[in-house]
């Protein structure tokens, strides 16, 4: 039998890794302890978390238990972990993203040629947001990086494949690219 502190640590470890509700019977079996021992340890953990107003709490759902974020701190968590889908993209970044999406694999220089402006910030921003990624090197002088979209890009725009992108409008060779191709809704 493990000492009580160790038992609570083992419970925390299992619940943390599970990330979702775990049946108390399965938890007791995994820990090789009786149900009364588990219930006592769970009650102690719950009381300790509540007394100290820890960042997480113990939630019970019938015969299941789960570690969850304490509602008191949810605003802070959301602010940090706000999904990319909720973050707006600037016009310049959207234009760069449209060029990459429709012309991939494409180099930064090719994006800049199409847009007519430097794209260092936009490429960096899209890479950090995991909407584009390096997909290889172009077999030419200097072996520039080729960029393509990611699965996060598909998720951001609510599509399952690049085939679902709207058709690209026809642009004459004399026209300079000066807007998103075509409209990607941010």
N, C-alpha and C positions, 0 to 999 in steps of 0.2 A: 504494500500500500504506500502510495506517495504521500508526502506531507501536504497539508492543505494549500499552502502558497503555490506549490508545484502543480497541484491539481487545477487550481484556477488558471495558472499559466497555460497548462495543456488545453483547457477549455477555450481560452482566448485564442490560442494558436489555431485550433480547429475551426472555430467560428470565423476568424479573420480570413483564413485561406478559403473556406467554403464560399464566403461572400453572399450567401443566401441562407434562408432558414434551413435548419437541420432538425430532424426529428429527435426528440430527447431520448427516445429508446435507442436510436442508432448512436447517439453521442455517448450514452452510458456504456453501450457495447464496445465502441471504439476505445474508450478509456478503461474498460474492464473494471467498472465500478457499479454499485447498486444504484437503483433509481433514487432512493432516499439520500444517498451521498451526493449524487448529481444535483438534486433539487436544492440541497443545503448550499452547495458551492455556487449554484446559479443565483440563489437569493442573496448570498454574500456579495457576489460580483455586482449584481443589480444595485444593491444598497451602496456599495463603495462608489460606483460610477455616479449615482444620483447625488450622494452627499458631496462629492468633490466637483460636481457639474463637469465631468469629463467630456471630451469632444464626441464620445460615442456612448451609447446606452444599450442595454440588453432588452430586446423586444421579444415578447412571447405571443405566439399565434397558435392557440390550442395546444397541440402536442409538439410544437416546433419552437425553436429559439434562434435568434439572430442578433449579431452585432449590427447596430445602425448608427448613423450620424444623429447626434442630438439636435433636435429641431432648433434649439436656441442658436446654433452655429451654422445653420444651413445657408444663410445669406452669404457668409464669408466663403463657404465651400463653393457655392454656385459662382461667385464672382471670380474665383481662381480657375475653376474647371469648366467655365462656360463653354459649351461646345462651339466648334468652328461655325456650325450652321447658324448660330445666333450672332456671330461677329460679322459686322458689315465689312465689305471690301471696297476700297476706293475705286474710282473710275479707272485710274491708270492701272491698278492691279487687276481689275476685271478685264480690261482690254488685253493685257499681257496673258492672262489666263485663257482668254478666248483664242488667242493666237496659238498658244501651246496646245490647247484641246483640239483644234481643227488641223493643225499642221504637224503634230507630233509624229516621230521624234524631231525636235527642232533645237537649234543652238540659240544661245542668247543673241549672237550677232544677227541671225535670221529674224528673230523676234524684233530686234531693234530696226532692222531694215524695213520690215513690214509696218511697224508702228511709226517709224521716223523719229524716234526719241530713244535716249538711253533707258535701259530697263533693269539696271543693277538692283535697285531697291525692290522693284516689283518681283523679280526672280527670287531674291533673298526672302522676301515676305511670304511668297507662295510656298517656298521650300520649308520655311519654319512652320507654316500652318499645315504642312503635309498635304497640300493640294497638288503639288508637282514634285517630281523627284528626278534624280539623274537616272537615265536609262541606258547609258552607254557613252561611247565616244565616236565622233564622226571621223571616218577614215579620210582625213584631209590634213593639210599643213597645220600643225599645232594641236591636232586631235582635240578639238573643242568638245565640251560636254554637251550631250544631247539630253533634252528634257522631255518628259511625258507626264501625263496625269496619273493620279494615284486612286486607290479604292476610296480614300477619303474624299476625293473630288466627286466621285460618283455619289457617295452618300450625301455630300453637301448639297448637290443639285437634285437629289432624289431620283436618280436614274440607275439602272442596273448595268448598263453598258454604254460605250461611246456611240453605238448605233442609234441610241435614243436622242442624241443631240439634234436640235433643229437643223434643217438644211442650211448650208452656208450660202449667203447671197452672192450673186455674181458682181464682181467689181472689175471695172475696166482697168487695163494696165496703166493708164494715165492717172487714175484716181489714187490718191494717197489714203491709206487706212487711217480713219480718224474716229473710230468708235468700236464698240464691242461687236464681235462677229459670231453669229447674229446675237440676238438678245438672250443672255443668260440671266435668269432671275436670281439675284443674290438673296 
